[in-house]
Amino acid sequence: MDQSVFFPQVTGVSLAGERLEFPASFGADRTLAVIAFWEWQQPMVDSWLGTARRLEFQQPAFEYFEMPVIEASTPDDHRFIDNGMRSAITDRRAREKTIPLYVDTAGFLRSLGLPTEDEIYAVLLGESGLILRIWAGSATPTASGQLEELVDTGAALPFGSSLDGPIGASIYTPT
């Protein structure tokens, strides 16, 4: 039985103004999507970005995105929130990498099998948005090392493909 899990179909506009449709816009062999739900989670998100930036520079087949997930609301609310993020994020590259997703948060969590919005998630994706591994919380040396190894070797297997593989019985790996 195939238990593959894919990133849900969502549309977002980067803080640089580029409209992206996921998972189609994931353009690398391996993509890290760092997903957060609350402003207070930003330090946890930031803990993943150093490794992600370095890997993107070193590995042409790797990319990353920062994806704040925000409960769907009115277009005026979206503009207000986006403008607030833009005022805090002045770096052009960071704006290109930040894609707010205005969605049904509970449905988004359910589609990924994630338990709560009180945690951030670093989601490693393969081709077509296939979820290879999910880490919860801040990057630890162990989690960063796992990410580097999975990107360097391409060793990750889709969920359910092998209980003996690097993912084991679950794609959700608390850190």
N, C-alpha and C positions, 0 to 999 in steps of 0.2 A: 504494500500500500504506500503510495506517495504521500509524504507528509511535508512536502516543500511549502515554505511560507515566503510570500513575496511582499515587498513594500507596497502599501496601498496606493491606488491612483489618486493623486492630489495635484492641484495646481497652486503655484505660488509666484510671487514677484519678488526678486531679490531687492535688497535695499539700494542696489545700483540701477534698478528699473527694468531688469530683464525678466520676462515672463517665462516660467519653466513648468513643464509638466512631468511629474514623476510617476512611475519610475523611468519613463522614456528619456528624460534629461540626464540620467546618470550615464556619464559617457566614458567611464573607465572600467577596466577589468575588476577593480576593487574600489569601492566607495565607502567612506565612513560618513554616516549621517549622525551628528550629535544633536539629540532631541531634548529640548527642555520645555517647561510649561510655565515657569514663574521667574520673574526678574531676580529673585533671591538665589536662584540656581546658577547664575552666571559664573561664579567662581568654580563650580564643578565643571561647567562646560569648558571654561578656560584651561582646566587641568588637562584636557584632551588635545587642545589646539597646538601645543608645541610639537608633540609627536606627529600630529596630522600634517602640520606645515612642513616639517622635515621630510616625512615620507613622500609628500607630494612633490617636493623639490628633487628627491633622490630617485623616485620611482615613477616613470612616465605613465605607468598603467594604474596609478592611484590618484584619487581625488577625495576631497572632503567637503562637507557642507555643515553649517550650523543652522538648525531648524527650530526656531521657537514655534511651538504649537499653541495657538490661541483660539479660544472658543469663537466660533463664527458669530459675527455681529454685522452691523451696518457698514457700508463703504466709508461713511464719515468716520466711524470708529477706527477702521483699518488705516485711513490716512493719518489720523491723530497718533495712533500707536506707531506706525511706520516712521512718521516724522520725529517722534520721540527717540526711536532707536537710531535714526540717522544722525540726530544731534549728538548722541553718545558715541557713535561709531563713525569716526571721521576718515579712517583709512579706506581708500578705494577698494583694495583687494578684500578687506574684511566685509565691505558692503556687498561685493559680488558673491561672497561665500555665505552670506546670511539671507536665508529665505524664510520669512514668516509664513506659516501655514494657518490660515483661518478655516478651521474645520470643526466638526462635531468631535470634541476632545474625547468623550467617552467611546465613541465609535472608532476613533483612530487608535486608542489604546487597545480596544478589543481586537481590532484587525491585526495588531502585532502581538497579541497575547501578553500584553504588559499589565501589571497589576495596579499601578497607581501613577498619578501625575505629581506625586510628592518626591519623585526621583527623576534623575536625568538618565538617558540611555544613549550609549554609543553603539550604533548598529552598523556592523560590517556587511556590506552587500556585494554580491557577485553580479554577473551579467543579468540583464533584464530585471534587476531589483530583487534577485534571490537573496534571502536573508541567510547569512552564513554564521553570524555570531552576534549576540547582544550582551553588552556589559552594562550593569547598572551602577550609577554613582560616579564619583570622581575617579580619574585615572590613578591607578596605583602603579608602582614599578612592575608588578606582575602582569597587570592588564595591558600596560603599554608594551611590555615585552611580547605578550601573546599577539597583540595587534601587529607589531613589527614582523614577527615570525610568519603570521598568516599572510601578510602582504608580500614579504620577501619570497616565501616558498610557494604561495598560492595553494597551500595545503588544506584550506578549509573545505569541508564537505557540506552540502545542504542538509538541513535538519532531517533526521530520520534516515539518511542514506547509510549510516553505519554507526552502531552504538559504540564501536571501538574507535571511531574517528576522533578528530580533535574536538568535535562539538559534544560528543557523548550523547546522553539521553535528552539534552535540552539545549535550546539556543539561548536561553536566558541564563546568564552567568553573573550572579551578584558578585561585586568586587569587594 
